[in-house]
Amino acid sequence: MKNLADTLFKVRGTKAAPYSGAILVAEPFLTETHFNHGVISIIDYDAEEGATGAVMNNRSECMLAELFDDINVRYDVPVYCGGPMGQDRLYFIHTLGSEIIPGAREYAPGLYIGGDFEAIINYVNEGYPTDGIVRFLVGYSSWTAGQLEQELADASWAMAPEGSDMPDEFLSLHGDRQWHRAVRHLGEEYRSWRLVPRNPEMN
């Protein structure tokens, strides 16, 4: 008997080249802890050097105030797990731009990474909104030269169409809700993916 998962849920891989700012959506049976139902934002891409990115929807149990004593806001600011590499590194992705956060780098239209850390901490402590505007992450994801292209060809990832996610919406969703929303943007070919729960053993 044929493997039902391959028959019902397998889609064609793509030879489309990834790019900085691309959104990757994990195929539903990718069970590695960091990437299970993951949505990744590609931050840097070079065909000869590889790619780096961050899992955007893997919210941890940790809050920003647990990592820094000088966070004094009353509301919780969650920290996300961006991937298995660099687990000792905290960084942030945001829509604030370099005028508000000096040194911020725009890597996709309307999306920035990093900048002056004191400025973002002051922004949080002043009580300005963070939901949909800034996401703090620990760890990142990386691929060697040619590795991501091969994984796309193998359909381990699908690449969302350009312009399928507005920056504020991209930073406001998390967990399975964000993965299912991203899958919907992939089109009818990927409709079967929505039927697979995060933990297939619970189905």
PATOR-528436 format. One record per residue: residue number from 1; residue in one letter; x, y negated, z negated of N, C-alpha, C in turn. Coordinates in Angstrom, 1 decimal. Atoms other than C-alpha are relative to their C-alpha. Example, Ala and Ser with C-alpha at 12.3 -4.5 7.8 and 13.67 -1.06 7.14 Angstrom:
<setis>
SETI num residuo neast nnorth nup caeast canorth caup ceast cnorth cup
SETI 1 a 0.9 1.2 0.0 12.3 4.5 -7.8 0.9 -1.2 0.0
SETI 2 s -0.9 1.1 0.0 13.7 1.1 -7.1 -0.8 -1.1 -0.8
</setis>
This chain:
<setis>
SETI num residuo neast nnorth nup caeast canorth caup ceast cnorth cup
SETI 1 m 0.8 1.2 0.0 0.0 0.0 0.0 0.9 -1.2 0.0
SETI 2 k -0.8 1.2 0.0 1.3 -3.5 0.8 -0.1 -0.8 -1.3
SETI 3 n 0.0 0.8 1.2 2.2 -5.9 -1.9 -1.1 -1.1 0.2
SETI 4 l 1.1 0.9 -0.2 -1.0 -7.9 -2.4 0.4 -1.5 -0.2
SETI 5 a -0.5 1.4 0.2 0.8 -11.0 -3.6 0.6 -0.5 1.3
SETI 6 d -0.6 0.4 -1.2 2.8 -11.1 -0.4 -1.1 -0.2 1.1
SETI 7 t 1.0 0.1 -1.0 -0.3 -10.5 1.7 -1.0 -1.1 -0.2
SETI 8 l 1.0 1.0 0.3 -2.7 -12.9 0.0 0.5 -1.4 -0.2
SETI 9 f -0.5 1.3 0.4 -0.5 -15.7 -1.2 1.2 -0.5 0.7
SETI 10 k -1.2 0.4 -0.7 2.6 -15.8 1.0 -0.3 -0.9 1.1
SETI 11 v 0.2 1.0 -1.1 2.9 -18.8 3.3 1.4 -0.1 0.7
SETI 12 r -1.2 0.1 -0.8 5.4 -19.6 6.0 1.0 -1.0 -0.7
SETI 13 g -0.9 1.0 0.5 8.6 -21.3 4.8 0.2 -1.1 1.0
SETI 14 t -0.2 1.2 -0.9 9.8 -24.6 6.3 1.5 -0.2 0.2
SETI 15 k -1.4 0.3 -0.3 13.0 -25.6 8.0 0.1 -1.6 -0.1
SETI 16 a -0.1 1.5 0.2 12.2 -29.3 7.3 1.1 -0.3 -1.0
SETI 17 a -1.1 0.4 0.9 15.2 -31.0 5.7 -0.5 -0.8 -1.2
SETI 18 p 0.4 0.8 1.2 14.7 -32.2 2.1 0.7 -1.4 0.1
SETI 19 y -0.5 1.3 0.0 15.5 -35.8 1.3 -0.2 -0.6 -1.4
SETI 20 s 0.1 0.6 1.3 15.9 -38.1 -1.7 -1.4 -0.6 -0.1
SETI 21 g 1.4 0.5 0.2 12.4 -38.8 -3.1 -1.0 1.1 0.4
SETI 22 a 0.9 -1.1 -0.4 10.9 -35.5 -1.7 -0.6 0.6 -1.3
SETI 23 i 0.7 -0.7 1.1 8.4 -33.7 -3.9 -0.1 1.5 0.3
SETI 24 l 0.0 -1.5 -0.2 8.8 -29.9 -4.2 -1.0 0.6 -1.0
SETI 25 v 1.0 -0.6 0.8 6.0 -27.7 -5.4 0.4 1.5 0.0
SETI 26 a -0.4 -1.4 0.2 6.9 -24.2 -6.8 -1.0 0.9 0.5
SETI 27 e 1.0 -1.0 -0.4 5.3 -21.2 -5.2 -0.5 0.7 -1.3
SETI 28 p 0.6 -0.3 1.3 2.9 -19.7 -7.8 0.6 1.2 -0.7
SETI 29 f -0.6 -1.2 0.7 4.9 -16.5 -8.6 1.5 -0.3 -0.3
SETI 30 l -1.4 0.4 0.4 8.2 -18.4 -9.3 -0.1 -0.1 -1.5
SETI 31 t 0.2 -0.1 1.5 8.4 -17.4 -13.0 1.1 -0.5 -0.8
SETI 32 e -1.1 0.6 0.8 11.7 -18.9 -14.0 -0.5 -1.1 -1.0
SETI 33 t 0.6 0.9 1.0 11.0 -20.8 -17.2 -0.1 -1.4 0.4
SETI 34 h 0.0 1.4 -0.3 11.9 -24.2 -16.0 -0.8 -0.4 1.2
SETI 35 f 0.6 0.3 -1.3 10.3 -23.9 -12.6 -1.4 0.6 0.2
SETI 36 n 1.4 -0.6 -0.1 7.0 -22.0 -13.3 -1.0 -1.0 0.2
SETI 37 h 1.0 1.0 -0.3 4.3 -24.0 -11.7 0.6 -1.4 -0.1
SETI 38 g -0.7 1.3 0.1 6.9 -26.8 -11.4 -0.3 -0.9 1.2
SETI 39 v 0.0 1.1 -1.0 6.7 -30.1 -9.5 1.3 -0.8 -0.2
SETI 40 i -1.3 0.6 0.2 10.1 -31.5 -8.8 0.1 -1.2 0.9
SETI 41 s -0.4 1.2 -0.8 11.2 -34.9 -7.7 1.5 0.1 0.4
SETI 42 i -1.4 0.0 -0.4 14.4 -34.8 -5.6 0.6 -1.4 -0.1
SETI 43 i -0.6 1.3 0.2 16.6 -37.6 -6.8 1.1 -0.3 0.9
SETI 44 d -1.1 0.2 -0.9 19.7 -37.2 -4.7 0.1 1.2 0.9
SETI 45 y -0.2 -1.1 -1.0 20.2 -35.1 -1.5 1.1 -0.4 1.0
SETI 46 d -1.0 0.2 -1.0 23.2 -34.7 0.7 0.2 1.4 0.6
SETI 47 a -0.1 -1.3 -0.6 23.4 -31.9 3.2 1.3 0.8 -0.2
SETI 48 e -1.3 -0.6 0.3 27.1 -31.3 2.5 0.3 0.2 -1.4
SETI 49 e -0.3 -0.1 1.4 26.9 -31.6 -1.2 -1.1 0.7 -0.8
SETI 50 g 1.1 -0.6 0.7 23.5 -30.3 -2.2 -1.0 -1.0 -0.5
SETI 51 a 1.1 0.9 0.5 20.7 -31.8 -4.2 -0.1 0.1 -1.5
SETI 52 t 0.3 0.0 1.4 19.7 -32.8 -7.7 -1.5 -0.5 -0.1
SETI 53 g 1.4 0.4 0.2 16.2 -33.3 -9.0 -0.5 0.2 -1.5
SETI 54 a 0.6 -0.2 1.4 13.9 -33.2 -12.1 -1.4 0.6 0.1
SETI 55 v 1.3 -0.5 0.2 11.0 -31.1 -13.0 -0.9 -1.0 -0.7
SETI 56 m 0.8 1.1 0.6 8.3 -33.7 -13.7 -1.1 0.4 -0.9
SETI 57 n 1.2 -0.4 0.7 5.5 -31.7 -15.2 0.2 0.9 -1.2
SETI 58 n -0.3 -1.0 1.1 7.3 -29.6 -17.9 0.1 -0.8 -1.3
SETI 59 r 0.0 0.8 1.3 6.4 -31.5 -21.1 0.5 0.9 -1.1
SETI 60 s -0.5 -0.8 1.2 8.3 -30.4 -24.2 -0.8 -0.4 -1.2
SETI 61 e 0.7 0.3 1.3 7.1 -30.5 -27.8 0.7 -1.2 -0.7
SETI 62 c -0.8 1.1 0.7 9.7 -33.2 -28.6 -0.5 -1.4 0.4
SETI 63 m 0.4 1.4 -0.2 8.8 -36.9 -28.9 1.3 -0.9 0.0
SETI 64 l -1.2 0.9 0.0 11.2 -39.8 -28.2 0.5 -0.4 -1.3
SETI 65 a -0.3 0.5 1.3 11.1 -41.0 -31.8 0.8 1.1 -0.8
SETI 66 e -0.8 -1.0 0.7 12.6 -37.6 -32.9 1.4 0.0 0.5
SETI 67 l -1.4 0.1 -0.5 15.7 -38.3 -30.8 0.7 -1.3 -0.3
SETI 68 f -0.6 1.3 0.3 16.2 -41.9 -31.7 -0.6 -0.7 -1.2
SETI 69 d 0.5 0.6 1.2 15.9 -43.5 -35.1 -0.6 -1.4 0.2
SETI 70 d 0.4 1.4 -0.2 15.3 -47.0 -33.6 -1.3 -0.1 0.9
SETI 71 i 1.3 0.0 -0.7 12.0 -46.0 -31.9 -1.0 -0.3 -1.1
SETI 72 n 0.9 0.4 1.1 9.3 -47.8 -34.0 -1.4 -0.2 0.4
SETI 73 v 1.4 0.1 -0.4 6.1 -47.5 -32.0 -0.9 1.0 -0.7
SETI 74 r 0.9 -0.9 0.7 3.0 -45.9 -33.5 -0.5 1.1 0.9
SETI 75 y 0.5 -1.0 -0.9 2.1 -43.9 -30.4 1.2 0.9 0.4
SETI 76 d -1.0 -0.9 -0.4 4.0 -40.8 -29.3 0.4 -0.2 1.5
SETI 77 v -0.5 0.1 -1.4 6.2 -41.0 -26.2 0.7 1.4 0.2
SETI 78 p -0.6 -1.4 -0.2 6.8 -37.4 -24.9 1.2 0.0 0.8
SETI 79 v -1.2 -0.2 -0.7 10.0 -36.1 -23.6 -0.2 1.3 0.9
SETI 80 y 0.2 -1.1 -0.9 10.0 -33.7 -20.6 1.3 0.7 0.3
SETI 81 c -1.2 -0.8 -0.3 12.4 -30.9 -19.6 0.1 0.0 1.5
SETI 82 g -0.2 0.2 -1.4 13.8 -31.8 -16.2 0.7 1.2 0.7
SETI 83 g -0.6 -1.1 -0.6 15.6 -28.5 -15.6 1.1 0.6 -0.9
SETI 84 p -1.0 -0.7 0.9 18.3 -26.1 -16.9 1.4 -0.6 -0.1
SETI 85 m -1.3 0.6 0.1 21.3 -28.2 -16.3 0.0 -1.3 -0.9
SETI 86 g -0.2 1.2 0.7 22.7 -31.0 -18.5 -1.1 -0.2 -1.2
SETI 87 q 1.0 0.1 1.0 20.5 -30.2 -21.5 0.3 -1.0 -1.2
SETI 88 d -0.5 1.0 1.0 22.5 -32.7 -23.6 -0.2 -1.4 0.5
SETI 89 r 0.1 1.3 -0.7 21.5 -35.6 -21.3 -1.4 -0.5 0.0
SETI 90 l 1.3 0.6 -0.1 18.5 -37.9 -21.7 0.0 -1.1 1.0
SETI 91 y 0.1 1.1 -0.9 17.5 -40.1 -18.9 -1.5 -0.3 0.3
SETI 92 f 1.4 0.4 -0.2 14.3 -41.7 -17.5 -0.2 -0.4 1.4
SETI 93 i 0.5 0.4 -1.3 12.4 -42.2 -14.3 -1.2 -0.9 -0.2
SETI 94 h 1.0 1.0 0.3 10.1 -45.2 -14.0 -0.4 -0.8 1.3
SETI 95 t 0.5 0.9 -1.1 8.3 -47.8 -11.8 0.3 -1.4 -0.4
SETI 96 l -0.2 1.4 0.5 9.6 -50.9 -13.7 0.9 -0.8 0.9
SETI 97 g -0.9 0.7 -0.9 12.3 -51.8 -11.2 1.2 -0.6 -0.7
SETI 98 s -1.3 0.6 0.6 15.7 -53.5 -11.7 -0.2 -1.3 -0.6
SETI 99 e 0.2 1.4 0.6 14.2 -56.9 -12.6 -0.3 0.2 -1.5
SETI 100 i 0.4 -0.3 1.4 12.8 -55.4 -15.9 1.1 0.9 -0.6
SETI 101 i -1.0 -0.9 0.5 15.4 -52.6 -16.3 1.3 -0.2 0.8
SETI 102 p -1.2 0.3 -0.8 18.8 -54.0 -15.1 0.8 1.3 0.3
SETI 103 g -0.8 -1.1 -0.4 20.8 -51.4 -13.2 -0.8 1.2 0.4
SETI 104 a 0.9 -1.1 -0.5 17.8 -49.2 -12.3 0.3 0.2 1.5
SETI 105 r -0.3 -0.4 -1.4 18.3 -47.4 -8.9 -1.3 0.5 0.6
SETI 106 e 1.1 -0.5 -0.7 15.4 -47.0 -6.5 0.4 1.2 0.9
SETI 107 y -0.4 -1.2 -0.8 15.6 -43.4 -5.1 -1.2 0.4 0.9
SETI 108 a 1.2 -0.2 -0.8 12.1 -43.3 -3.6 -0.9 -1.2 -0.1
SETI 109 p 0.8 1.2 0.0 9.5 -46.0 -2.7 -0.7 -0.1 -1.4
SETI 110 g 0.7 0.3 1.3 8.4 -47.4 -6.1 0.5 0.8 -1.2
SETI 111 l -0.5 -0.9 1.1 10.4 -44.8 -8.2 1.5 -0.4 -0.2
SETI 112 y -1.3 0.3 0.4 13.5 -45.7 -10.1 0.6 1.0 -1.0
SETI 113 i -0.6 -0.8 1.0 16.0 -43.8 -12.1 1.0 -0.8 -0.8
SETI 114 g -1.0 0.6 0.9 18.0 -45.0 -15.1 -0.1 -1.6 -0.1
SETI 115 g -0.1 1.4 0.2 19.2 -48.5 -15.8 0.4 -0.2 -1.5
SETI 116 d -0.4 0.3 1.3 20.0 -50.3 -19.0 -0.8 0.7 -1.1
SETI 117 f 0.8 -0.8 0.9 19.0 -48.0 -21.8 -0.5 -0.8 -1.2
SETI 118 e 0.5 0.9 1.0 18.7 -50.7 -24.4 -1.3 -0.7 0.5
SETI 119 a 1.2 0.7 -0.6 16.2 -52.5 -22.1 -1.2 0.9 0.0
SETI 120 i 1.2 -0.9 0.0 14.0 -49.4 -21.8 -0.5 0.3 -1.5
SETI 121 i 0.4 -0.2 1.4 14.1 -48.8 -25.6 -0.8 -1.3 -0.5
SETI 122 n 0.7 1.2 0.3 13.1 -52.5 -26.1 -1.4 0.0 0.6
SETI 123 y 1.3 -0.1 -0.7 10.3 -52.0 -23.6 -1.0 0.8 -0.8
SETI 124 v 0.8 -0.9 0.8 9.0 -49.1 -25.6 -0.4 -0.6 -1.4
SETI 125 n 0.2 0.5 1.3 9.4 -50.8 -29.0 -1.0 -1.2 0.0
SETI 126 e 0.9 1.2 -0.2 7.5 -53.9 -27.7 -1.5 0.5 0.1
SETI 127 g 1.3 -0.5 -0.1 4.5 -51.6 -27.3 -0.6 0.0 1.4
SETI 128 y 0.5 -0.1 -1.4 4.3 -51.8 -23.5 -0.4 1.4 0.4
SETI 129 p 0.5 -1.3 -0.4 2.5 -48.9 -21.8 1.1 0.9 0.6
SETI 130 t -1.0 -0.9 -0.6 4.6 -45.8 -20.8 -0.7 1.0 0.9
SETI 131 d 0.7 -1.0 -0.9 2.0 -43.5 -19.3 -0.2 -0.5 1.4
SETI 132 g 0.1 0.4 -1.3 2.2 -43.6 -15.6 1.1 -1.0 0.4
SETI 133 i -1.0 1.0 -0.3 5.2 -46.0 -15.8 1.4 0.5 -0.3
SETI 134 v -1.3 -0.5 0.3 8.1 -44.3 -17.4 -0.1 1.5 -0.6
SETI 135 r -0.1 -1.4 0.5 9.0 -40.6 -18.1 1.4 0.3 -0.4
SETI 136 f -1.3 -0.4 0.5 11.8 -39.5 -20.3 0.3 1.5 0.1
SETI 137 l -0.3 -1.4 -0.3 13.6 -36.3 -19.5 1.3 0.4 -0.6
SETI 138 v -1.3 -0.6 0.4 16.3 -34.0 -20.8 0.2 1.1 1.0
SETI 139 g -0.4 -1.0 -1.0 18.1 -31.8 -18.3 -0.4 -0.3 1.4
SETI 140 y 0.3 0.2 -1.4 18.0 -31.7 -14.6 0.2 1.3 0.8
SETI 141 s -0.1 -1.1 -0.9 17.9 -29.3 -11.6 1.0 -0.3 1.1
SETI 142 s -0.9 0.2 -1.1 20.5 -28.8 -9.0 0.1 1.2 1.0
SETI 143 w -0.2 -1.0 -1.0 21.2 -26.9 -5.8 1.4 -0.3 0.7
SETI 144 t -1.2 0.2 -0.8 24.5 -26.3 -4.0 -0.3 -0.2 1.5
SETI 145 a 0.2 0.3 -1.4 24.9 -27.2 -0.3 -0.6 1.2 0.7
SETI 146 g 0.8 -1.1 -0.8 22.4 -25.1 1.8 -0.9 0.8 -0.9
SETI 147 q 0.8 -0.8 0.9 20.8 -23.6 -1.3 -1.5 -0.4 0.1
SETI 148 l 1.4 0.4 0.0 17.6 -25.7 -1.3 -0.6 0.2 1.4
SETI 149 e 0.6 -0.3 -1.4 17.2 -25.4 2.5 -0.4 1.4 0.1
SETI 150 q 0.3 -1.4 0.0 17.3 -21.6 2.1 -1.2 0.3 -0.8
SETI 151 e 1.1 -0.2 0.8 14.8 -21.7 -0.7 -1.3 -0.5 0.6
SETI 152 l 1.2 0.5 -0.7 12.4 -23.8 1.4 -0.3 0.9 1.1
SETI 153 a 0.3 -0.9 -1.1 12.8 -21.4 4.3 -0.6 1.3 -0.5
SETI 154 d 0.6 -1.2 0.6 12.0 -18.5 1.9 -1.4 -0.3 -0.6
SETI 155 a 1.3 0.4 0.6 8.9 -20.4 0.7 0.0 0.1 -1.5
SETI 156 s 0.0 0.1 1.5 10.1 -20.5 -2.9 -0.6 -1.3 -0.4
SETI 157 w 0.5 1.4 0.3 9.2 -24.2 -2.7 -0.8 -0.4 1.3
SETI 158 a 0.6 0.7 -1.1 6.8 -26.2 -0.5 0.3 -1.4 -0.2
SETI 159 m -0.3 1.4 0.1 7.6 -29.8 0.3 -1.2 -0.8 0.3
SETI 160 a 1.3 0.8 -0.2 4.7 -32.2 -0.1 0.2 -1.0 1.1
SETI 161 p -0.1 1.0 -1.1 4.0 -34.5 2.8 0.4 -1.4 -0.6
SETI 162 e -0.5 1.3 0.5 5.6 -38.0 2.4 -1.3 -0.8 -0.2
SETI 163 g 1.1 0.9 0.4 3.3 -40.5 0.7 -1.2 0.7 -0.6
SETI 164 s 1.1 -0.7 0.6 1.2 -37.8 -1.0 -0.2 -0.3 -1.4
SETI 165 d 0.2 0.3 1.5 1.7 -39.1 -4.5 0.4 -1.5 -0.2
SETI 166 m -0.4 1.3 0.4 1.6 -42.7 -5.7 0.8 0.0 -1.2
SETI 167 p -1.0 -0.1 1.1 4.4 -43.4 -8.2 -0.7 0.0 -1.4
SETI 168 d 0.6 0.0 1.3 2.0 -44.3 -11.1 -0.7 1.2 -0.3
SETI 169 e 0.7 -1.2 0.2 -0.1 -41.2 -10.6 1.1 1.1 -0.2
SETI 170 f -1.0 -1.0 0.2 3.1 -39.1 -10.3 0.6 0.0 -1.4
SETI 171 l -0.5 0.1 1.3 4.2 -40.3 -13.7 -1.0 0.1 -1.1
SETI 172 s 1.0 -0.1 1.0 0.9 -39.9 -15.4 -0.6 1.4 -0.3
SETI 173 l 0.5 -1.4 0.2 0.0 -36.2 -14.9 1.1 0.9 -0.5
SETI 174 h -1.0 -1.0 0.5 1.7 -33.2 -16.4 -0.6 1.4 0.0
SETI 175 g 0.5 -1.4 0.1 1.5 -29.4 -16.7 -0.7 0.5 1.3
SETI 176 d 0.7 -0.6 -1.1 -0.8 -27.4 -14.5 -0.8 -1.0 0.8
SETI 177 r 0.8 1.0 -0.7 -2.9 -30.4 -13.6 0.8 -0.6 1.1
SETI 178 q -0.8 0.7 -1.0 0.0 -32.0 -11.8 0.4 1.0 1.1
SETI 179 w -0.3 -1.0 -1.0 0.9 -28.7 -10.1 -1.1 0.2 1.0
SETI 180 h 1.1 -0.2 -0.9 -2.6 -28.1 -8.8 -0.3 -1.2 0.9
SETI 181 r 0.2 1.2 -0.9 -2.9 -31.7 -7.6 1.0 0.0 1.1
SETI 182 a -1.0 0.0 -1.1 0.3 -31.3 -5.7 -0.3 1.1 1.0
SETI 183 v 0.3 -1.1 -0.9 -0.8 -28.0 -4.2 -1.2 -0.5 0.9
SETI 184 r 1.1 0.5 -0.9 -4.0 -29.7 -2.9 0.5 -0.9 1.1
SETI 185 h -0.5 0.9 -1.0 -1.9 -32.2 -1.1 0.8 0.8 1.1
SETI 186 l -0.7 -0.8 -0.9 -0.1 -29.3 0.7 -0.8 0.4 1.2
SETI 187 g 0.8 -0.4 -1.1 -3.1 -28.5 2.8 -0.7 1.4 -0.1
SETI 188 e 0.8 -1.2 0.1 -5.4 -25.6 3.5 0.9 1.3 0.1
SETI 189 e -0.9 -1.2 -0.1 -2.5 -23.2 4.3 0.4 0.5 -1.4
SETI 190 y -0.4 -0.3 1.4 -1.7 -23.3 0.5 -1.2 0.2 -0.9
SETI 191 r 1.2 0.0 0.8 -5.3 -23.0 -0.7 0.1 1.2 -1.0
SETI 192 s 0.0 -1.2 0.8 -4.7 -19.5 -2.1 0.9 -0.2 -1.2
SETI 193 w -0.8 0.2 1.1 -2.0 -20.8 -4.4 -0.8 -0.5 -1.2
SETI 194 r 0.8 0.5 1.1 -4.6 -22.5 -6.5 -0.7 1.0 -0.8
SETI 195 l 0.7 -1.1 0.7 -6.1 -19.2 -7.5 0.9 0.7 -1.0
SETI 196 v -1.0 -0.7 0.8 -2.9 -18.1 -9.3 0.2 -0.8 -1.3
SETI 197 p -0.2 0.7 1.3 -2.8 -19.0 -13.1 1.5 -0.1 -0.3
SETI 198 r -1.4 0.2 0.3 0.5 -20.1 -14.6 0.6 1.3 -0.6
SETI 199 n -0.4 -1.3 0.5 0.7 -16.8 -16.4 -0.9 1.1 0.7
SETI 200 p 0.8 -1.0 -0.7 -0.6 -14.1 -13.9 -0.5 1.1 -0.9
SETI 201 e 0.4 -1.1 0.8 -0.8 -11.6 -16.7 -1.3 -0.3 -0.8
SETI 202 m 1.2 0.4 0.7 -3.7 -13.6 -18.2 -1.2 0.0 0.9
SETI 203 n 1.0 0.0 -1.0 -5.7 -13.3 -15.0 -0.8 1.3 -0.1
</setis>
